[in-house]
Amino acid sequence: MSFDIAARARLARFSAIVKLLTLPMKPIDSLQHCLYTSLLAPGEGLGAVPRIVKSARAHNALHGITGLLIFDGEAFCQWIEGPASSVETLMQRIRADTRHTSVRILLNEPMAARRFRDFSIAYASFGGGGLMHALGSAEGAAARECVLAWLPRLDALG
């Protein structure tokens, strides 16, 4: 009789394990990065930019987003990275944000590892529009390489 109870207990544990192993698995949210440009909306003063940065830092920290925001006095260039679903949701928010116009996606693809893991949003501001001019009509890998080539110049700004 005790053998039947022990065998039934083992069978119940085994059945529970099999049930757990056969549950559908939730896919792991892979890393994604998105590089885009946009213009500061007409009527928005330069005072909007610090508010955008402050809001971005708070939102990004809560949603596992890291990245870089560059502003040249008129245009933004932002590189965001994080879980694919968070990046997509953030891009929907940015497209709907009336402080931005002419949102142009230059790159949106999976990535193996973060480049800006220490920053919920690193921010650089400079005049002259050099980066935006350099980006021109670049897309994909060419846009990524252009921004990466500018990073040392941004670092020099402090």
Secondary structure, 3 states (H helix, E strand, C coil): CHHHHHHHHHHHHHHHHHHHHCCCCCCCCCEEEEEEEEEECCCCCCCHHHHHHHHHHHHHHHHCCEEEEEECCCEEEEEEEEEHHHHHHHHHHHHHCCCEEEEEEEEEEECCCCCCCCCCCEEEECCCCHHHHHHCCCCHHHHHHHHHHHHHHHHHCC
